[in-house]
Amino acid sequence: MATKKEISEMVLFKLSGGWPDVNFQTDERDIWDALDHKVNEMFKLHHFDTTLPSGETIPENTMIATYENNTVTSLGNGKSSVTLPITPISLPKSMGIYLVYDPANPDNPFIPLQRGQISLLKVDGLLNDLMGQIGYEPKNQTITFTKDLTLFGVTNVTMELCVFDISNYSITQDLPIPADYIGRLVDELVSEFAPVSAETGMVNNFSNAGQTIPNNATKGR
């Protein structure tokens, strides 16, 4: 296991060729932000190049985060909705929203539907009520349930999302990242920040000193 602090120190050590000084051009806080995007990118790539080709569609447990106490809001039309606590990874068939369930009944998750399927089910007299079960349809940052959960005494739900939110972890807390990802993450972060060059310290009195004179500006002279 590695922490944000450990990863940023490894990256800075490689970038500076040793321990960086106080005025080093790359700050560890920039690396922490980039780390968040890199991990989610690697999780998504792993799902496409390893999980799906193997014939499996269920995401691995390492890329699933649990968010509890998400408040359910009644829409007043027999339906209810809840706002996603964070934007999940974009996966086929909205698999980024892996599970949504009542915390009192975790073994009976709500049925996921694709955007627009609720209206399509209305024309089917047998399936339009989902056999008495409750489904949900995602739309942007919210999901809408086919029934008003508040009428059943459900005021909040638990969500399991395919995402890595680094803001939930302190700089000294172990990150739930597979051990084989650490070296690859460090190398990619080093290559991302390597083009950042240090300031020369030269003072320039003209804001356009780096501009070149257009060719047509010298014609006729």
ChimeraX commands (.cxc) that place a marker at each C-alpha (Angstrom):
marker #1 position 0.00,0.00,0.00 radius 0.5
marker #1 position 1.10,3.58,-0.69 radius 0.5
marker #1 position -0.04,7.02,0.45 radius 0.5
marker #1 position -0.41,10.27,-1.48 radius 0.5
marker #1 position 2.66,11.59,0.30 radius 0.5
marker #1 position 4.78,8.57,-0.62 radius 0.5
marker #1 position 3.76,8.66,-4.27 radius 0.5
marker #1 position 4.38,12.41,-4.58 radius 0.5
marker #1 position 7.81,12.02,-2.95 radius 0.5
marker #1 position 8.78,9.27,-5.41 radius 0.5
marker #1 position 7.67,11.45,-8.33 radius 0.5
marker #1 position 9.48,14.55,-7.06 radius 0.5
marker #1 position 12.65,12.52,-6.35 radius 0.5
marker #1 position 12.76,11.31,-9.96 radius 0.5
marker #1 position 11.91,14.73,-11.40 radius 0.5
marker #1 position 14.65,16.53,-9.47 radius 0.5
marker #1 position 17.24,13.76,-9.57 radius 0.5
marker #1 position 17.33,13.74,-5.78 radius 0.5
marker #1 position 15.60,15.56,-2.97 radius 0.5
marker #1 position 13.88,18.68,-4.41 radius 0.5
marker #1 position 14.67,22.09,-2.95 radius 0.5
marker #1 position 12.09,24.51,-1.59 radius 0.5
marker #1 position 11.75,26.38,-4.90 radius 0.5
marker #1 position 11.33,23.28,-7.08 radius 0.5
marker #1 position 8.99,23.99,-10.00 radius 0.5
marker #1 position 6.53,21.16,-9.25 radius 0.5
marker #1 position 4.46,21.17,-6.07 radius 0.5
marker #1 position 3.30,17.95,-4.41 radius 0.5
marker #1 position -0.30,19.22,-4.30 radius 0.5
marker #1 position -0.34,19.30,-8.11 radius 0.5
marker #1 position 0.78,15.68,-8.12 radius 0.5
marker #1 position -2.04,14.70,-5.74 radius 0.5
marker #1 position -4.64,16.20,-8.10 radius 0.5
marker #1 position -3.10,14.48,-11.11 radius 0.5
marker #1 position -2.98,11.20,-9.20 radius 0.5
marker #1 position -6.77,11.23,-8.86 radius 0.5
marker #1 position -7.25,11.44,-12.63 radius 0.5
marker #1 position -4.54,8.89,-13.38 radius 0.5
marker #1 position -6.02,6.24,-11.08 radius 0.5
marker #1 position -9.50,6.59,-12.56 radius 0.5
marker #1 position -8.03,6.46,-16.06 radius 0.5
marker #1 position -6.12,3.28,-15.24 radius 0.5
marker #1 position -9.19,1.65,-13.66 radius 0.5
marker #1 position -11.19,2.35,-16.81 radius 0.5
marker #1 position -8.45,1.09,-19.14 radius 0.5
marker #1 position -8.07,-2.06,-17.03 radius 0.5
marker #1 position -11.81,-2.71,-17.33 radius 0.5
marker #1 position -11.67,-2.44,-21.13 radius 0.5
marker #1 position -8.38,-4.23,-21.85 radius 0.5
marker #1 position -8.58,-6.95,-19.18 radius 0.5
marker #1 position -12.03,-7.43,-17.66 radius 0.5
marker #1 position -14.20,-7.23,-20.78 radius 0.5
marker #1 position -11.87,-9.30,-23.06 radius 0.5
marker #1 position -11.93,-12.09,-20.48 radius 0.5
marker #1 position -15.70,-12.36,-20.88 radius 0.5
marker #1 position -16.47,-10.69,-17.53 radius 0.5
marker #1 position -18.52,-7.49,-17.24 radius 0.5
marker #1 position -18.57,-6.94,-13.46 radius 0.5
marker #1 position -15.95,-4.34,-12.39 radius 0.5
marker #1 position -13.26,-5.46,-9.98 radius 0.5
marker #1 position -13.70,-4.68,-6.30 radius 0.5
marker #1 position -10.67,-2.39,-6.24 radius 0.5
marker #1 position -12.45,0.21,-8.38 radius 0.5
marker #1 position -15.71,0.29,-6.39 radius 0.5
marker #1 position -16.27,2.94,-3.69 radius 0.5
marker #1 position -19.23,2.97,-1.28 radius 0.5
marker #1 position -21.14,6.16,-0.48 radius 0.5
marker #1 position -23.70,6.04,2.31 radius 0.5
marker #1 position -26.52,8.34,3.48 radius 0.5
marker #1 position -27.50,9.80,0.10 radius 0.5
marker #1 position -30.75,11.68,0.69 radius 0.5
marker #1 position -33.80,10.67,-1.36 radius 0.5
marker #1 position -36.08,13.49,-2.55 radius 0.5
marker #1 position -39.74,12.98,-3.42 radius 0.5
marker #1 position -40.70,14.44,-6.82 radius 0.5
marker #1 position -44.41,14.62,-5.98 radius 0.5
marker #1 position -45.42,12.56,-9.02 radius 0.5
marker #1 position -45.05,9.08,-7.61 radius 0.5
marker #1 position -41.30,9.05,-8.24 radius 0.5
marker #1 position -38.21,10.09,-6.29 radius 0.5
marker #1 position -34.62,11.01,-7.05 radius 0.5
marker #1 position -31.19,11.20,-5.48 radius 0.5
marker #1 position -28.05,13.12,-6.44 radius 0.5
marker #1 position -24.84,11.26,-7.14 radius 0.5
marker #1 position -22.18,12.14,-4.52 radius 0.5
marker #1 position -19.47,12.07,-7.21 radius 0.5
marker #1 position -19.25,11.51,-10.95 radius 0.5
marker #1 position -18.36,7.83,-11.56 radius 0.5
marker #1 position -16.17,6.39,-14.30 radius 0.5
marker #1 position -17.95,6.18,-17.65 radius 0.5
marker #1 position -18.50,2.48,-18.40 radius 0.5
marker #1 position -20.84,0.66,-20.83 radius 0.5
marker #1 position -24.51,0.46,-19.81 radius 0.5
marker #1 position -23.96,2.92,-16.96 radius 0.5
marker #1 position -21.97,0.28,-15.07 radius 0.5
marker #1 position -20.17,3.15,-13.32 radius 0.5
marker #1 position -23.22,3.25,-11.04 radius 0.5
marker #1 position -22.69,-0.29,-9.85 radius 0.5
marker #1 position -25.25,-0.73,-7.05 radius 0.5
marker #1 position -27.95,1.39,-5.42 radius 0.5
marker #1 position -29.86,-0.05,-2.47 radius 0.5
marker #1 position -31.71,0.61,0.74 radius 0.5
marker #1 position -29.15,0.29,3.57 radius 0.5
marker #1 position -31.70,-1.80,5.49 radius 0.5
marker #1 position -31.87,-4.29,2.58 radius 0.5
marker #1 position -28.41,-4.43,0.98 radius 0.5
marker #1 position -29.13,-7.79,-0.69 radius 0.5
marker #1 position -32.03,-6.34,-2.70 radius 0.5
marker #1 position -30.58,-3.56,-4.87 radius 0.5
marker #1 position -32.76,-1.46,-7.11 radius 0.5
marker #1 position -32.94,-2.43,-10.79 radius 0.5
marker #1 position -30.74,-0.33,-13.11 radius 0.5
marker #1 position -32.35,0.97,-16.30 radius 0.5
marker #1 position -30.84,2.80,-19.25 radius 0.5
marker #1 position -31.82,6.37,-19.98 radius 0.5
marker #1 position -35.27,6.32,-21.69 radius 0.5
marker #1 position -36.23,2.78,-20.75 radius 0.5
marker #1 position -38.84,3.87,-18.20 radius 0.5
marker #1 position -40.95,5.45,-20.95 radius 0.5
marker #1 position -40.48,2.37,-23.16 radius 0.5
marker #1 position -41.73,0.07,-20.40 radius 0.5
marker #1 position -45.03,1.95,-20.24 radius 0.5
marker #1 position -46.20,0.27,-23.47 radius 0.5
marker #1 position -45.66,-3.20,-21.98 radius 0.5
marker #1 position -48.59,-4.11,-19.73 radius 0.5
marker #1 position -46.65,-6.98,-18.15 radius 0.5
marker #1 position -43.32,-5.33,-17.42 radius 0.5
marker #1 position -44.26,-1.67,-16.93 radius 0.5
marker #1 position -44.26,-2.14,-13.13 radius 0.5
marker #1 position -41.05,-4.23,-13.11 radius 0.5
marker #1 position -42.96,-7.07,-11.44 radius 0.5
marker #1 position -43.53,-4.86,-8.39 radius 0.5
marker #1 position -39.84,-4.05,-8.02 radius 0.5
marker #1 position -38.22,-0.60,-8.07 radius 0.5
marker #1 position -35.84,0.54,-10.75 radius 0.5
marker #1 position -33.83,3.68,-11.39 radius 0.5
marker #1 position -32.73,5.64,-14.42 radius 0.5
marker #1 position -29.57,7.82,-14.47 radius 0.5
marker #1 position -29.54,11.35,-15.85 radius 0.5
marker #1 position -26.47,13.55,-15.50 radius 0.5
marker #1 position -25.76,13.89,-11.77 radius 0.5
marker #1 position -29.06,12.41,-10.55 radius 0.5
marker #1 position -30.89,9.12,-10.73 radius 0.5
marker #1 position -34.69,8.85,-10.79 radius 0.5
marker #1 position -36.52,5.93,-9.17 radius 0.5
marker #1 position -39.65,4.44,-10.71 radius 0.5
marker #1 position -41.47,4.87,-7.39 radius 0.5
marker #1 position -41.43,7.31,-4.49 radius 0.5
marker #1 position -39.09,5.66,-2.00 radius 0.5
marker #1 position -40.11,8.03,0.78 radius 0.5
marker #1 position -43.57,6.44,0.80 radius 0.5
marker #1 position -41.86,3.16,1.73 radius 0.5
marker #1 position -39.91,4.75,4.56 radius 0.5
marker #1 position -36.64,4.94,2.59 radius 0.5
marker #1 position -35.17,8.40,3.11 radius 0.5
marker #1 position -31.57,7.64,2.08 radius 0.5
marker #1 position -29.80,5.07,-0.06 radius 0.5
marker #1 position -26.33,3.60,-0.33 radius 0.5
marker #1 position -24.45,3.78,-3.63 radius 0.5
marker #1 position -21.54,1.72,-4.85 radius 0.5
marker #1 position -19.81,3.63,-7.64 radius 0.5
marker #1 position -16.88,2.80,-9.87 radius 0.5
marker #1 position -14.64,5.72,-8.98 radius 0.5
marker #1 position -11.61,6.68,-6.96 radius 0.5
marker #1 position -12.04,9.90,-4.96 radius 0.5
marker #1 position -8.64,10.87,-3.61 radius 0.5
marker #1 position -10.12,13.78,-1.61 radius 0.5
marker #1 position -11.50,11.23,0.88 radius 0.5
marker #1 position -7.98,10.21,1.92 radius 0.5
marker #1 position -5.41,12.11,3.94 radius 0.5
marker #1 position -1.82,12.40,2.74 radius 0.5
marker #1 position -0.72,9.68,5.18 radius 0.5
marker #1 position -3.64,7.28,4.68 radius 0.5
marker #1 position -3.11,4.10,2.66 radius 0.5
marker #1 position -4.78,4.34,-0.73 radius 0.5
marker #1 position -6.87,1.36,-1.97 radius 0.5
marker #1 position -4.76,1.01,-5.10 radius 0.5
marker #1 position -3.47,-2.38,-6.29 radius 0.5
marker #1 position 0.24,-2.80,-5.57 radius 0.5
marker #1 position 1.04,-3.42,-9.23 radius 0.5
marker #1 position -0.34,0.03,-10.13 radius 0.5
marker #1 position 2.14,2.02,-8.02 radius 0.5
marker #1 position 5.17,1.82,-10.30 radius 0.5
marker #1 position 3.11,2.57,-13.40 radius 0.5
marker #1 position 1.43,5.52,-11.71 radius 0.5
marker #1 position 4.77,7.01,-10.66 radius 0.5
marker #1 position 6.23,6.62,-14.17 radius 0.5
marker #1 position 3.21,8.24,-15.82 radius 0.5
marker #1 position 3.20,11.12,-13.36 radius 0.5
marker #1 position 6.92,11.69,-13.93 radius 0.5
marker #1 position 6.40,11.81,-17.71 radius 0.5
marker #1 position 3.47,14.20,-17.25 radius 0.5
marker #1 position 5.36,16.68,-15.09 radius 0.5
marker #1 position 8.77,16.30,-16.77 radius 0.5
marker #1 position 8.09,19.04,-19.40 radius 0.5
marker #1 position 7.55,21.57,-16.60 radius 0.5
marker #1 position 10.76,23.61,-16.67 radius 0.5
marker #1 position 12.15,25.78,-13.90 radius 0.5
marker #1 position 12.07,29.57,-14.15 radius 0.5
marker #1 position 15.28,31.16,-15.40 radius 0.5
marker #1 position 15.15,34.06,-12.99 radius 0.5
marker #1 position 15.60,36.61,-15.80 radius 0.5
marker #1 position 13.57,39.79,-15.51 radius 0.5
marker #1 position 11.72,40.90,-18.64 radius 0.5
marker #1 position 10.34,44.44,-18.91 radius 0.5
marker #1 position 8.35,43.71,-22.05 radius 0.5
marker #1 position 5.35,41.37,-22.11 radius 0.5
marker #1 position 5.82,40.65,-25.84 radius 0.5
marker #1 position 9.54,39.93,-25.77 radius 0.5
marker #1 position 9.02,36.38,-26.96 radius 0.5
marker #1 position 6.94,37.36,-29.98 radius 0.5
marker #1 position 8.43,37.41,-33.44 radius 0.5
marker #1 position 7.92,40.15,-36.01 radius 0.5
marker #1 position 5.47,39.08,-38.75 radius 0.5
marker #1 position 7.07,38.67,-42.16 radius 0.5
marker #1 position 4.75,41.19,-43.80 radius 0.5
marker #1 position 5.76,43.82,-41.21 radius 0.5
marker #1 position 9.22,44.11,-42.75 radius 0.5
marker #1 position 8.08,44.38,-46.37 radius 0.5
marker #1 position 8.62,47.69,-48.06 radius 0.5
marker #1 position 11.48,48.70,-45.79 radius 0.5
marker link #1:1,2 radius 0.2
marker link #1:2,3 radius 0.2
marker link #1:3,4 radius 0.2
marker link #1:4,5 radius 0.2
marker link #1:5,6 radius 0.2
marker link #1:6,7 radius 0.2
marker link #1:7,8 radius 0.2
marker link #1:8,9 radius 0.2
marker link #1:9,10 radius 0.2
marker link #1:10,11 radius 0.2
marker link #1:11,12 radius 0.2
marker link #1:12,13 radius 0.2
marker link #1:13,14 radius 0.2
marker link #1:14,15 radius 0.2
marker link #1:15,16 radius 0.2
marker link #1:16,17 radius 0.2
marker link #1:17,18 radius 0.2
marker link #1:18,19 radius 0.2
marker link #1:19,20 radius 0.2
marker link #1:20,21 radius 0.2
marker link #1:21,22 radius 0.2
marker link #1:22,23 radius 0.2
marker link #1:23,24 radius 0.2
marker link #1:24,25 radius 0.2
marker link #1:25,26 radius 0.2
marker link #1:26,27 radius 0.2
marker link #1:27,28 radius 0.2
marker link #1:28,29 radius 0.2
marker link #1:29,30 radius 0.2
marker link #1:30,31 radius 0.2
marker link #1:31,32 radius 0.2
marker link #1:32,33 radius 0.2
marker link #1:33,34 radius 0.2
marker link #1:34,35 radius 0.2
marker link #1:35,36 radius 0.2
marker link #1:36,37 radius 0.2
marker link #1:37,38 radius 0.2
marker link #1:38,39 radius 0.2
marker link #1:39,40 radius 0.2
marker link #1:40,41 radius 0.2
marker link #1:41,42 radius 0.2
marker link #1:42,43 radius 0.2
marker link #1:43,44 radius 0.2
marker link #1:44,45 radius 0.2
marker link #1:45,46 radius 0.2
marker link #1:46,47 radius 0.2
marker link #1:47,48 radius 0.2
marker link #1:48,49 radius 0.2
marker link #1:49,50 radius 0.2
marker link #1:50,51 radius 0.2
marker link #1:51,52 radius 0.2
marker link #1:52,53 radius 0.2
marker link #1:53,54 radius 0.2
marker link #1:54,55 radius 0.2
marker link #1:55,56 radius 0.2
marker link #1:56,57 radius 0.2
marker link #1:57,58 radius 0.2
marker link #1:58,59 radius 0.2
marker link #1:59,60 radius 0.2
marker link #1:60,61 radius 0.2
marker link #1:61,62 radius 0.2
marker link #1:62,63 radius 0.2
marker link #1:63,64 radius 0.2
marker link #1:64,65 radius 0.2
marker link #1:65,66 radius 0.2
marker link #1:66,67 radius 0.2
marker link #1:67,68 radius 0.2
marker link #1:68,69 radius 0.2
marker link #1:69,70 radius 0.2
marker link #1:70,71 radius 0.2
marker link #1:71,72 radius 0.2
marker link #1:72,73 radius 0.2
marker link #1:73,74 radius 0.2
marker link #1:74,75 radius 0.2
marker link #1:75,76 radius 0.2
marker link #1:76,77 radius 0.2
marker link #1:77,78 radius 0.2
marker link #1:78,79 radius 0.2
marker link #1:79,80 radius 0.2
marker link #1:80,81 radius 0.2
marker link #1:81,82 radius 0.2
marker link #1:82,83 radius 0.2
marker link #1:83,84 radius 0.2
marker link #1:84,85 radius 0.2
marker link #1:85,86 radius 0.2
marker link #1:86,87 radius 0.2
marker link #1:87,88 radius 0.2
marker link #1:88,89 radius 0.2
marker link #1:89,90 radius 0.2
marker link #1:90,91 radius 0.2
marker link #1:91,92 radius 0.2
marker link #1:92,93 radius 0.2
marker link #1:93,94 radius 0.2
marker link #1:94,95 radius 0.2
marker link #1:95,96 radius 0.2
marker link #1:96,97 radius 0.2
marker link #1:97,98 radius 0.2
marker link #1:98,99 radius 0.2
marker link #1:99,100 radius 0.2
marker link #1:100,101 radius 0.2
marker link #1:101,102 radius 0.2
marker link #1:102,103 radius 0.2
marker link #1:103,104 radius 0.2
marker link #1:104,105 radius 0.2
marker link #1:105,106 radius 0.2
marker link #1:106,107 radius 0.2
marker link #1:107,108 radius 0.2
marker link #1:108,109 radius 0.2
marker link #1:109,110 radius 0.2
marker link #1:110,111 radius 0.2
marker link #1:111,112 radius 0.2
marker link #1:112,113 radius 0.2
marker link #1:113,114 radius 0.2
marker link #1:114,115 radius 0.2
marker link #1:115,116 radius 0.2
marker link #1:116,117 radius 0.2
marker link #1:117,118 radius 0.2
marker link #1:118,119 radius 0.2
marker link #1:119,120 radius 0.2
marker link #1:120,121 radius 0.2
marker link #1:121,122 radius 0.2
marker link #1:122,123 radius 0.2
marker link #1:123,124 radius 0.2
marker link #1:124,125 radius 0.2
marker link #1:125,126 radius 0.2
marker link #1:126,127 radius 0.2
marker link #1:127,128 radius 0.2
marker link #1:128,129 radius 0.2
marker link #1:129,130 radius 0.2
marker link #1:130,131 radius 0.2
marker link #1:131,132 radius 0.2
marker link #1:132,133 radius 0.2
marker link #1:133,134 radius 0.2
marker link #1:134,135 radius 0.2
marker link #1:135,136 radius 0.2
marker link #1:136,137 radius 0.2
marker link #1:137,138 radius 0.2
marker link #1:138,139 radius 0.2
marker link #1:139,140 radius 0.2
marker link #1:140,141 radius 0.2
marker link #1:141,142 radius 0.2
marker link #1:142,143 radius 0.2
marker link #1:143,144 radius 0.2
marker link #1:144,145 radius 0.2
marker link #1:145,146 radius 0.2
marker link #1:146,147 radius 0.2
marker link #1:147,148 radius 0.2
marker link #1:148,149 radius 0.2
marker link #1:149,150 radius 0.2
marker link #1:150,151 radius 0.2
marker link #1:151,152 radius 0.2
marker link #1:152,153 radius 0.2
marker link #1:153,154 radius 0.2
marker link #1:154,155 radius 0.2
marker link #1:155,156 radius 0.2
marker link #1:156,157 radius 0.2
marker link #1:157,158 radius 0.2
marker link #1:158,159 radius 0.2
marker link #1:159,160 radius 0.2
marker link #1:160,161 radius 0.2
marker link #1:161,162 radius 0.2
marker link #1:162,163 radius 0.2
marker link #1:163,164 radius 0.2
marker link #1:164,165 radius 0.2
marker link #1:165,166 radius 0.2
marker link #1:166,167 radius 0.2
marker link #1:167,168 radius 0.2
marker link #1:168,169 radius 0.2
marker link #1:169,170 radius 0.2
marker link #1:170,171 radius 0.2
marker link #1:171,172 radius 0.2
marker link #1:172,173 radius 0.2
marker link #1:173,174 radius 0.2
marker link #1:174,175 radius 0.2
marker link #1:175,176 radius 0.2
marker link #1:176,177 radius 0.2
marker link #1:177,178 radius 0.2
marker link #1:178,179 radius 0.2
marker link #1:179,180 radius 0.2
marker link #1:180,181 radius 0.2
marker link #1:181,182 radius 0.2
marker link #1:182,183 radius 0.2
marker link #1:183,184 radius 0.2
marker link #1:184,185 radius 0.2
marker link #1:185,186 radius 0.2
marker link #1:186,187 radius 0.2
marker link #1:187,188 radius 0.2
marker link #1:188,189 radius 0.2
marker link #1:189,190 radius 0.2
marker link #1:190,191 radius 0.2
marker link #1:191,192 radius 0.2
marker link #1:192,193 radius 0.2
marker link #1:193,194 radius 0.2
marker link #1:194,195 radius 0.2
marker link #1:195,196 radius 0.2
marker link #1:196,197 radius 0.2
marker link #1:197,198 radius 0.2
marker link #1:198,199 radius 0.2
marker link #1:199,200 radius 0.2
marker link #1:200,201 radius 0.2
marker link #1:201,202 radius 0.2
marker link #1:202,203 radius 0.2
marker link #1:203,204 radius 0.2
marker link #1:204,205 radius 0.2
marker link #1:205,206 radius 0.2
marker link #1:206,207 radius 0.2
marker link #1:207,208 radius 0.2
marker link #1:208,209 radius 0.2
marker link #1:209,210 radius 0.2
marker link #1:210,211 radius 0.2
marker link #1:211,212 radius 0.2
marker link #1:212,213 radius 0.2
marker link #1:213,214 radius 0.2
marker link #1:214,215 radius 0.2
marker link #1:215,216 radius 0.2
marker link #1:216,217 radius 0.2
marker link #1:217,218 radius 0.2
marker link #1:218,219 radius 0.2
marker link #1:219,220 radius 0.2
marker link #1:220,221 radius 0.2
view
